Amino acid sequence: MNTVTSSPAEDPVAPEVRDIGYGRMFADFYDRLFPPDGLPERTAAALARWQAGGRALELGVGTGRIAVPLARLTGEVVGVDSSPEMLELLRAAVEAAGVPVTAVHGDIRGYADGTGYGLVYSVCGTISLVLDPVEQRGVVARAARHLAPGGSLVVETHNPGAVHALHEGASRTSFFVPYPKPGTGLQTYSTLLPEQNLWHTSHLWHEDGRVRVGSEITRLTTPEDIDAHAADAGLVLVSRQGDWAGGPFLPEHSPVHISRYVRAADREERV
Ligand SMILES: C[S@@+](CC[C@H](N)C(=O)[O-])C[C@H]1O[C@@H](n2cnc3c(N)ncnc32)[C@H](O)[C@@H]1O
């Protein structure tokens, strides 16, 4: 693992990187899935407001969709990802933008660099790609240990309530989202696996007569799941919203939940 710094006390042996293969399927068209609608800039602006100085750490940085605009606002971002394919695109984006983002090949289930950050964040459902709830809890615990005094942990993932509403009681559904550019669109086949609390999706990206396919399995992760992991890590909820414009979280409608936590001790100091 290529970490920025290491802490022998916390991590005597660098843990292996168990890449789930997300980048092998999605890297080729990942950035095409996000139309240039200002969402990354809005997301970065919200995160920047919550950053208590210092550097930021992104868990599951991908191609730098958020890390690059955030680095423009607040300076250095360290971005961890298990996918060499996504990191290759991140490095190219960082070079093109000339921003201070450090790409780290690592597994968020074992990542530790022994330093503190004014902001640790994991967005766009990355936490739900960790399927084992015990490992999810471990990710949040490690994230909490990386918070500098006054720092915030921010977690965004899909809202199970909205996923269930989309399925209208059926275990399988499919939908097509046309994109602004003629000849482009995203076709999705969605399957709920209730016994394991998992959600399987296969995405077909159509562009100029070509189709590319990416599949993923995520854990349906409620806001309460993240709250429980955070509480175990000594964190308390500061705010929850349903979009990056600050709209309220609506349990059956919001496509995502976005939660911000600080250390309980930091919260008490402010009260
Ligand atoms: C949905 S993408 C989100 C990327 C980026 N955060 C964004 O907002 O565009 C999820 C990313 O998490 C990474 N990932 C999934 N599991 C991981 C793990 N255990 N450790 C590190 N990265 C992981 C994937 O490789 C992928 O790049």
The ligand as a Tripos MOL2 file, in Angstrom:
@<TRIPOS>MOLECULE
LIG
   27    29     1     0     0
SMALL
NO_CHARGES

@<TRIPOS>ATOM
      1 C1        -19.1770    5.1940   -6.5010 C.3       1 LIG1
      2 S1        -17.4570    5.4540   -6.6240 S.3       1 LIG1
      3 C2        -17.3230    7.0710   -5.8460 C.3       1 LIG1
      4 C3        -16.0950    7.8230   -6.2940 C.3       1 LIG1
      5 C4        -16.0170    9.2590   -5.8050 C.3       1 LIG1
      6 N1        -16.0950    9.3240   -4.3750 N.3       1 LIG1
      7 C5        -17.1110   10.1360   -6.4040 C.2       1 LIG1
      8 O1        -17.8560   10.7370   -5.6340 O.co2     1 LIG1
      9 O2        -17.2150   10.2080   -7.6190 O.co2     1 LIG1
     10 C6        -16.8530    4.3820   -5.3340 C.3       1 LIG1
     11 C7        -15.3280    4.3190   -5.2610 C.3       1 LIG1
     12 O3        -14.9640    3.6240   -4.0800 O.3       1 LIG1
     13 C8        -13.8980    2.7550   -4.3520 C.3       1 LIG1
     14 N2        -13.9230    1.6930   -3.3340 N.ar      1 LIG1
     15 C9        -14.8800    0.7640   -3.1130 C.ar      1 LIG1
     16 N3        -14.5450   -0.0240   -2.0760 N.ar      1 LIG1
     17 C10       -13.3520    0.4370   -1.6230 C.ar      1 LIG1
     18 C11       -12.4940    0.0430   -0.5690 C.ar      1 LIG1
     19 N4        -12.7920   -0.9890    0.2550 N.pl3     1 LIG1
     20 N5        -11.3430    0.7370   -0.3820 N.ar      1 LIG1
     21 C12       -11.0200    1.7780   -1.1840 C.ar      1 LIG1
     22 N6        -11.7970    2.1910   -2.1950 N.ar      1 LIG1
     23 C13       -12.9500    1.5330   -2.4170 C.ar      1 LIG1
     24 C14       -14.1510    2.2800   -5.7720 C.3       1 LIG1
     25 O4        -12.9870    1.7880   -6.3820 O.3       1 LIG1
     26 C15       -14.6760    3.5580   -6.4230 C.3       1 LIG1
     27 O5        -13.6480    4.3290   -6.9760 O.3       1 LIG1
@<TRIPOS>BOND
     1     1     2 1
     2     2     3 1
     3     2    10 1
     4     3     4 1
     5     4     5 1
     6     5     6 1
     7     5     7 1
     8     7     8 2
     9     7     9 1
    10    10    11 1
    11    11    12 1
    12    11    26 1
    13    12    13 1
    14    13    14 1
    15    13    24 1
    16    14    15 ar
    17    14    23 ar
    18    15    16 ar
    19    16    17 ar
    20    17    18 ar
    21    17    23 ar
    22    18    19 1
    23    18    20 ar
    24    20    21 ar
    25    21    22 ar
    26    22    23 ar
    27    24    25 1
    28    24    26 1
    29    26    27 1
@<TRIPOS>SUBSTRUCTURE
     1 LIG1         1 GROUP 0 **** ****
